[in-house]
Amino acid sequence: MTTLGILLVLVLLLVVFGLLFRLQILTSIFSGSSTREVGVSNRVNAILCILFLVIGGAAFAWSFVDNYDKMNPPIASVHGHATERMFWTTMIILGIVFTLTQILLFVYSYKYQHKDGRRAFFFPHNNKIEVIWTVIPAVVMAGLVFAGWKEWTRITGPAPKDAIVVEVMGKQFNWLVRYPGRDQKLGVVNYRLIDATNEFGFDLSDQNGIDDFVAPEIHVPKGHPVLLKIRSRDVLHAVYMPHFRVQMYAVPGMPTKFWFTPTKTTDEMRAQTGNPKFNYELACNQICGRGHFAMKLNIVVDEPDDYVNWFAAQKSFSEQNPDVLASFKQKPSKLVEKEAAAAAVVPTAAKASL
Amino acid sequence: MAANLPTHAQVQGGIGTTEPGISHDEHLHHDEHHDQNFLQKYVFSTDHKVIAKQFLITGILWAIIGGTLSSLFRLQLGWPEATLEWLQPFLGKWIEGGKLNPEFYLALVTMHGTIMVFFVLTAGLSGTFSNFLIPLQIGARDMASGFMNMLSYWFFFLSSVVMFTSLFIETGPAAAGWTIYPPLSALPQAISGSGMGQTLWLVSMALFIVSQLLGGVNYITTVINLRTQGMSMSKLPLTIWAFFLTAVLGLLSFPVLFSAALLLIFDRSFGTSFFLSDIYIAGKALSNTGGSPILFQHLFWFLGHPEVYIVIMPAMGMVSEILATNARKPIFGYRAMIGSLLGISLLSFIVWAHHMFVTGMNPFLGSVFMFLTLIIAVPSAVKTFNWLATLWRGNIRLTTAMLFSIGFVSLFIAGGLTGIVLGNAALDIQMHNTYFVVAHFHLVMGSSAFFGLWAGVYHWFPKMFGRMMDEKLGYIHFWLTFIGVYLVFLPMHYVGIAGFPRRYYAWTGFDTFSQFADLNKFISVAAIVAFIGQFIFIFNFFYSIFRGRRATENPWNSTTLEWTTPVVLGHGNWPGEIPAVHRWPYDYSKPGAAEDFIPQNVPYSQTQSSNLPYEKEME
């Protein structure tokens, strides 16, 4: 019944609109405005242009200021501060260009609106002006590119030798974390060895992997470079850590990496934001299926001492899963060797495709 | 003039126009009396004007579908906790317990993107106006090959049917994003949309590419070969330059998408490993090794990036034309405008990998593409300044088409500038795949191209249908849409700067992203209202076809050739001889001239009072 009522109201509204529309046409015919080339509407639209500029500009400025704090989640990495400065510098330059051009656009539209008897100024080109406004953007762009390029090469350059290595592996629909253990070397993994217990596909015939351990969240020490090694075992994912200004795809068959230096511990950040529940979050930022929106991993930044303690308390995967270890002891098998050989081919192939 | 015409007409007849009446002068006057049944005249027509209208109306239907899909996912984003039970009658099993199915959400964004980019803004925009305006503005009786032109539409139609069908199959339409990155798009185990839905998507796109190539070859040939006497390349209206270069871009880049699609079809169906490697999914390790998902992205974006210029360049051309006509001033820097179009076309082929800075691609390549990308900002800036200079000291008539053109410039600036942030690899680390990107391309290519489309429809409607659209409704449509677009996409930047990821069904699981509930609701309301407002345009369009005020031959006092044709256009465009061209297309408000415009077909000998010194020789 309500639905019927709503439909009826809608239909009546449409009828009213239709009648108004006809009425408008008929009045314009009787008043003769339909045959005038440029009528009152021109003036109305010109005024609307100015109103749009003034009211719209004010609303934009207000909403920007109002949301500024929310837009800027706290930053907690060394390069993050640098890119943040560059971002807002760029935005200021863009903001100036935006404001000037929009003002010219709407002010011209208003100021040079049609007037009977006036003629437009015949001004087909002017080489000097055109050269000037080709060169200026080119110079500004060159500056921005150069700054960006310097920062980009620094960020993507090789990680410091003493960087702590952490590996994250994306899968539908969560993240797995692996540490290299005391020997600081990650063992070989092979996707063909993956099963419900061995989610990473540890190949424990590789000695480097014996002390590797997995963790439910990422722990890293403050003030120390961290090298994230990133892989995926099914579809594309992306490691996105907005507080650290870190983003890199997780690509099946092609391990990727990203290094950064955290600057604030989780506790410091909780104090700074006044939010006792604050956590650094890692989100998946490449569409990966049904659970894409829920692929979250927490990152804990510890004081260096706490980190060392945490690290020491971890038990290696092989220790926790003696069955898996045993299975490798029984068969130093051909299968495993063959698979490892096949896996070794992959990076070359992936590189070639670039 | 008369001596040259037969040669010209022979060229047209020779290349394959199926209509004999247009290739010989003696038949010209009988055009409208040919026995054409309804099917030949309106359905399987080889007349470029009818084909243009077919593209336009199909495009409008697709835009309604694409817009509806976006309203659905905006409902989900604006009110993540709300129950959508009332949508059950329409969406059936995609509503589970009052909630939108997350995979269906992904299907919605995928299909919205696909439909808008390809079916509306490529076929609907350039298909409509390249077809309609190229022969009329260069002074030709039809396209080089009318038959191929007809095929181009019917391949598009077939492609549309396949894509439309995919919306209704049980496993749902493609859901791996409009960029269909494998492995997600290759493995039905990964998402149900990658089953039948993705197959239909690929088939549909293959047909679509055929349609684009048939159209593109035709546009290029026509512009090169069929220009009327005196119409040198340096006298072409900017619209034609834009359509011409758009066709070139399409011809060079669409085949690459075709190859990517073909390889993906092989990976999906025939066990190859072009894009697949080391995958363990649904409890099973796949045998594929050695492939690279990144290779697909290179192939995809080699089309994908020129594609955004394929979308925007026709709009740029039409806006240049409409701004000059309604400012009653020559377009400022005609040659610089052509130069910047050429620059954009060339550069658009060597910037594709800026979509891939953080994919694990070699950072050195990232540096190279950052340099190339930021260079492309220069020709775009030149165009913007030239449009502003065109308005300066004009005598501006704010028709609906003019308002949409001004809106285009405004949106192009707003969206284009943020491209400078995204083209900077160091800044893209944070912004990649956030709503900042979504806001950027919806302004610069989505909304701007739509504004170009509307400007074109309002401006050339009198030539298309011999009637005028209602201007008052046009004004309401413009202001509602213009304000609506800004209300939707400006706040989206704020959300994006904070790092809100795109293609998220819900953000409530993340502390970092959940502070924007109010803003998301606001964006959703604005988007849905702006979408509903489009029905004003649709009503105006269809009403005016049948009941609009009758148009005159040249209602906007414009200079280009299409306005020299009669109000009711027959097959062949001009009842008599094709006019010859004597001057450039922008002689508006020339000092000394009797009127404030001199059409291209008026010889200098008739305008002695207004000729510039170097034009005196041509009298």
HADDOCK unambig.tbl for C-alpha pairs under 7 A between the chains (distance, minus, plus):
assign (segid A and resid 38 and name CA) (segid B and resid 397 and name CA) 6.84 0.50 0.50
assign (segid A and resid 42 and name CA) (segid B and resid 397 and name CA) 6.46 0.50 0.50
assign (segid A and resid 42 and name CA) (segid B and resid 398 and name CA) 5.44 0.50 0.50
assign (segid A and resid 45 and name CA) (segid B and resid 398 and name CA) 6.71 0.50 0.50
assign (segid A and resid 70 and name CA) (segid B and resid 498 and name CA) 6.92 0.50 0.50
assign (segid A and resid 71 and name CA) (segid B and resid 494 and name CA) 5.62 0.50 0.50
assign (segid A and resid 71 and name CA) (segid B and resid 495 and name CA) 6.61 0.50 0.50
assign (segid A and resid 71 and name CA) (segid B and resid 497 and name CA) 5.60 0.50 0.50
assign (segid A and resid 71 and name CA) (segid B and resid 498 and name CA) 4.44 0.50 0.50
assign (segid A and resid 72 and name CA) (segid B and resid 498 and name CA) 5.71 0.50 0.50
assign (segid A and resid 73 and name CA) (segid B and resid 498 and name CA) 6.11 0.50 0.50
assign (segid A and resid 83 and name CA) (segid B and resid 426 and name CA) 6.64 0.50 0.50
assign (segid A and resid 83 and name CA) (segid B and resid 427 and name CA) 6.16 0.50 0.50
assign (segid A and resid 87 and name CA) (segid B and resid 427 and name CA) 6.44 0.50 0.50
assign (segid A and resid 90 and name CA) (segid B and resid 421 and name CA) 7.00 0.50 0.50
assign (segid A and resid 94 and name CA) (segid B and resid 417 and name CA) 6.16 0.50 0.50
assign (segid A and resid 98 and name CA) (segid B and resid 413 and name CA) 6.79 0.50 0.50
assign (segid A and resid 98 and name CA) (segid B and resid 414 and name CA) 6.62 0.50 0.50
assign (segid A and resid 102 and name CA) (segid B and resid 410 and name CA) 6.37 0.50 0.50
assign (segid A and resid 105 and name CA) (segid B and resid 388 and name CA) 6.10 0.50 0.50
assign (segid A and resid 108 and name CA) (segid B and resid 391 and name CA) 6.22 0.50 0.50
assign (segid A and resid 108 and name CA) (segid B and resid 392 and name CA) 5.94 0.50 0.50
assign (segid A and resid 109 and name CA) (segid B and resid 391 and name CA) 6.88 0.50 0.50
assign (segid A and resid 109 and name CA) (segid B and resid 396 and name CA) 6.94 0.50 0.50
assign (segid A and resid 112 and name CA) (segid B and resid 393 and name CA) 5.77 0.50 0.50
assign (segid A and resid 112 and name CA) (segid B and resid 394 and name CA) 5.58 0.50 0.50
assign (segid A and resid 112 and name CA) (segid B and resid 395 and name CA) 5.49 0.50 0.50
assign (segid A and resid 112 and name CA) (segid B and resid 396 and name CA) 5.85 0.50 0.50
assign (segid A and resid 113 and name CA) (segid B and resid 395 and name CA) 5.59 0.50 0.50
assign (segid A and resid 113 and name CA) (segid B and resid 396 and name CA) 4.46 0.50 0.50
assign (segid A and resid 113 and name CA) (segid B and resid 397 and name CA) 6.36 0.50 0.50
assign (segid A and resid 114 and name CA) (segid B and resid 395 and name CA) 4.57 0.50 0.50
assign (segid A and resid 114 and name CA) (segid B and resid 396 and name CA) 4.70 0.50 0.50
assign (segid A and resid 114 and name CA) (segid B and resid 397 and name CA) 5.46 0.50 0.50
assign (segid A and resid 115 and name CA) (segid B and resid 395 and name CA) 6.71 0.50 0.50
assign (segid A and resid 119 and name CA) (segid B and resid 395 and name CA) 6.29 0.50 0.50
assign (segid A and resid 119 and name CA) (segid B and resid 589 and name CA) 6.25 0.50 0.50
assign (segid A and resid 120 and name CA) (segid B and resid 328 and name CA) 6.12 0.50 0.50
assign (segid A and resid 120 and name CA) (segid B and resid 329 and name CA) 6.01 0.50 0.50
assign (segid A and resid 120 and name CA) (segid B and resid 393 and name CA) 5.87 0.50 0.50
assign (segid A and resid 120 and name CA) (segid B and resid 394 and name CA) 4.32 0.50 0.50
assign (segid A and resid 120 and name CA) (segid B and resid 395 and name CA) 5.01 0.50 0.50
assign (segid A and resid 120 and name CA) (segid B and resid 589 and name CA) 5.76 0.50 0.50
assign (segid A and resid 121 and name CA) (segid B and resid 329 and name CA) 6.89 0.50 0.50
assign (segid A and resid 121 and name CA) (segid B and resid 393 and name CA) 5.70 0.50 0.50
assign (segid A and resid 121 and name CA) (segid B and resid 394 and name CA) 6.16 0.50 0.50
assign (segid A and resid 121 and name CA) (segid B and resid 589 and name CA) 6.97 0.50 0.50
assign (segid A and resid 122 and name CA) (segid B and resid 329 and name CA) 6.12 0.50 0.50
assign (segid A and resid 122 and name CA) (segid B and resid 330 and name CA) 6.78 0.50 0.50
assign (segid A and resid 122 and name CA) (segid B and resid 589 and name CA) 5.94 0.50 0.50
assign (segid A and resid 122 and name CA) (segid B and resid 590 and name CA) 5.73 0.50 0.50
assign (segid A and resid 122 and name CA) (segid B and resid 591 and name CA) 6.96 0.50 0.50
assign (segid A and resid 123 and name CA) (segid B and resid 330 and name CA) 6.79 0.50 0.50
assign (segid A and resid 123 and name CA) (segid B and resid 332 and name CA) 6.82 0.50 0.50
assign (segid A and resid 124 and name CA) (segid B and resid 330 and name CA) 5.43 0.50 0.50
assign (segid A and resid 124 and name CA) (segid B and resid 331 and name CA) 6.38 0.50 0.50
assign (segid A and resid 124 and name CA) (segid B and resid 332 and name CA) 4.95 0.50 0.50
assign (segid A and resid 124 and name CA) (segid B and resid 333 and name CA) 6.02 0.50 0.50
assign (segid A and resid 125 and name CA) (segid B and resid 332 and name CA) 5.34 0.50 0.50
assign (segid A and resid 125 and name CA) (segid B and resid 333 and name CA) 4.57 0.50 0.50
assign (segid A and resid 133 and name CA) (segid B and resid 382 and name CA) 6.64 0.50 0.50
assign (segid A and resid 134 and name CA) (segid B and resid 378 and name CA) 6.55 0.50 0.50
assign (segid A and resid 134 and name CA) (segid B and resid 382 and name CA) 6.02 0.50 0.50
assign (segid A and resid 137 and name CA) (segid B and resid 378 and name CA) 6.00 0.50 0.50
assign (segid A and resid 138 and name CA) (segid B and resid 378 and name CA) 5.92 0.50 0.50
assign (segid A and resid 141 and name CA) (segid B and resid 374 and name CA) 6.39 0.50 0.50
assign (segid A and resid 145 and name CA) (segid B and resid 371 and name CA) 6.33 0.50 0.50
assign (segid A and resid 145 and name CA) (segid B and resid 374 and name CA) 6.95 0.50 0.50
assign (segid A and resid 145 and name CA) (segid B and resid 424 and name CA) 6.76 0.50 0.50
assign (segid A and resid 148 and name CA) (segid B and resid 424 and name CA) 5.85 0.50 0.50
assign (segid A and resid 148 and name CA) (segid B and resid 425 and name CA) 6.80 0.50 0.50
assign (segid A and resid 148 and name CA) (segid B and resid 426 and name CA) 5.67 0.50 0.50
assign (segid A and resid 149 and name CA) (segid B and resid 367 and name CA) 6.17 0.50 0.50
assign (segid A and resid 151 and name CA) (segid B and resid 426 and name CA) 6.20 0.50 0.50
assign (segid A and resid 152 and name CA) (segid B and resid 425 and name CA) 6.36 0.50 0.50
assign (segid A and resid 152 and name CA) (segid B and resid 426 and name CA) 4.73 0.50 0.50
assign (segid A and resid 156 and name CA) (segid B and resid 363 and name CA) 6.37 0.50 0.50
assign (segid A and resid 191 and name CA) (segid B and resid 278 and name CA) 5.99 0.50 0.50
assign (segid A and resid 191 and name CA) (segid B and resid 279 and name CA) 6.74 0.50 0.50
assign (segid A and resid 191 and name CA) (segid B and resid 280 and name CA) 6.22 0.50 0.50
assign (segid A and resid 191 and name CA) (segid B and resid 285 and name CA) 6.78 0.50 0.50
assign (segid A and resid 192 and name CA) (segid B and resid 285 and name CA) 5.55 0.50 0.50
assign (segid A and resid 233 and name CA) (segid B and resid 278 and name CA) 6.78 0.50 0.50
assign (segid A and resid 233 and name CA) (segid B and resid 279 and name CA) 5.37 0.50 0.50
assign (segid A and resid 233 and name CA) (segid B and resid 280 and name CA) 5.69 0.50 0.50
assign (segid A and resid 234 and name CA) (segid B and resid 279 and name CA) 4.75 0.50 0.50
assign (segid A and resid 234 and name CA) (segid B and resid 280 and name CA) 5.41 0.50 0.50
assign (segid A and resid 234 and name CA) (segid B and resid 281 and name CA) 5.60 0.50 0.50
assign (segid A and resid 235 and name CA) (segid B and resid 183 and name CA) 5.05 0.50 0.50
assign (segid A and resid 235 and name CA) (segid B and resid 184 and name CA) 5.40 0.50 0.50
assign (segid A and resid 236 and name CA) (segid B and resid 183 and name CA) 6.79 0.50 0.50
assign (segid A and resid 242 and name CA) (segid B and resid 430 and name CA) 6.55 0.50 0.50
assign (segid A and resid 242 and name CA) (segid B and resid 499 and name CA) 6.07 0.50 0.50
assign (segid A and resid 245 and name CA) (segid B and resid 429 and name CA) 6.68 0.50 0.50
assign (segid A and resid 245 and name CA) (segid B and resid 430 and name CA) 5.28 0.50 0.50
assign (segid A and resid 246 and name CA) (segid B and resid 429 and name CA) 6.37 0.50 0.50
assign (segid A and resid 246 and name CA) (segid B and resid 430 and name CA) 6.57 0.50 0.50
assign (segid A and resid 247 and name CA) (segid B and resid 358 and name CA) 6.51 0.50 0.50
assign (segid A and resid 247 and name CA) (segid B and resid 429 and name CA) 5.49 0.50 0.50
assign (segid A and resid 247 and name CA) (segid B and resid 430 and name CA) 6.54 0.50 0.50
assign (segid A and resid 248 and name CA) (segid B and resid 358 and name CA) 4.94 0.50 0.50
assign (segid A and resid 248 and name CA) (segid B and resid 359 and name CA) 5.98 0.50 0.50
assign (segid A and resid 248 and name CA) (segid B and resid 360 and name CA) 6.61 0.50 0.50
assign (segid A and resid 249 and name CA) (segid B and resid 358 and name CA) 6.19 0.50 0.50
assign (segid A and resid 249 and name CA) (segid B and resid 359 and name CA) 4.78 0.50 0.50
assign (segid A and resid 249 and name CA) (segid B and resid 360 and name CA) 6.29 0.50 0.50
assign (segid A and resid 252 and name CA) (segid B and resid 277 and name CA) 6.14 0.50 0.50
assign (segid A and resid 252 and name CA) (segid B and resid 278 and name CA) 5.98 0.50 0.50
assign (segid A and resid 252 and name CA) (segid B and resid 279 and name CA) 6.41 0.50 0.50
assign (segid A and resid 253 and name CA) (segid B and resid 277 and name CA) 4.96 0.50 0.50
assign (segid A and resid 253 and name CA) (segid B and resid 278 and name CA) 5.09 0.50 0.50
assign (segid A and resid 256 and name CA) (segid B and resid 360 and name CA) 5.46 0.50 0.50
assign (segid A and resid 285 and name CA) (segid B and resid 433 and name CA) 6.53 0.50 0.50
assign (segid A and resid 285 and name CA) (segid B and resid 501 and name CA) 6.07 0.50 0.50
assign (segid A and resid 287 and name CA) (segid B and resid 176 and name CA) 6.90 0.50 0.50
assign (segid A and resid 287 and name CA) (segid B and resid 503 and name CA) 6.63 0.50 0.50
assign (segid A and resid 288 and name CA) (segid B and resid 184 and name CA) 6.37 0.50 0.50
assign (segid A and resid 289 and name CA) (segid B and resid 103 and name CA) 6.83 0.50 0.50
assign (segid A and resid 289 and name CA) (segid B and resid 190 and name CA) 6.47 0.50 0.50
assign (segid A and resid 289 and name CA) (segid B and resid 191 and name CA) 5.57 0.50 0.50
assign (segid A and resid 290 and name CA) (segid B and resid 102 and name CA) 5.53 0.50 0.50
assign (segid A and resid 290 and name CA) (segid B and resid 103 and name CA) 4.99 0.50 0.50
assign (segid A and resid 290 and name CA) (segid B and resid 191 and name CA) 6.81 0.50 0.50
assign (segid A and resid 292 and name CA) (segid B and resid 504 and name CA) 6.97 0.50 0.50
assign (segid A and resid 293 and name CA) (segid B and resid 504 and name CA) 4.83 0.50 0.50
assign (segid A and resid 293 and name CA) (segid B and resid 505 and name CA) 5.84 0.50 0.50
assign (segid A and resid 293 and name CA) (segid B and resid 506 and name CA) 6.19 0.50 0.50
assign (segid A and resid 293 and name CA) (segid B and resid 507 and name CA) 6.75 0.50 0.50
assign (segid A and resid 294 and name CA) (segid B and resid 509 and name CA) 6.43 0.50 0.50
assign (segid A and resid 346 and name CA) (segid B and resid 289 and name CA) 6.85 0.50 0.50
assign (segid A and resid 346 and name CA) (segid B and resid 290 and name CA) 5.10 0.50 0.50
assign (segid A and resid 349 and name CA) (segid B and resid 290 and name CA) 5.48 0.50 0.50
assign (segid A and resid 350 and name CA) (segid B and resid 290 and name CA) 6.63 0.50 0.50
assign (segid A and resid 350 and name CA) (segid B and resid 291 and name CA) 6.68 0.50 0.50
assign (segid A and resid 350 and name CA) (segid B and resid 292 and name CA) 5.46 0.50 0.50
assign (segid A and resid 353 and name CA) (segid B and resid 292 and name CA) 6.62 0.50 0.50
assign (segid A and resid 353 and name CA) (segid B and resid 295 and name CA) 5.80 0.50 0.50
assign (segid A and resid 354 and name CA) (segid B and resid 295 and name CA) 6.74 0.50 0.50
assign (segid A and resid 354 and name CA) (segid B and resid 361 and name CA) 6.99 0.50 0.50
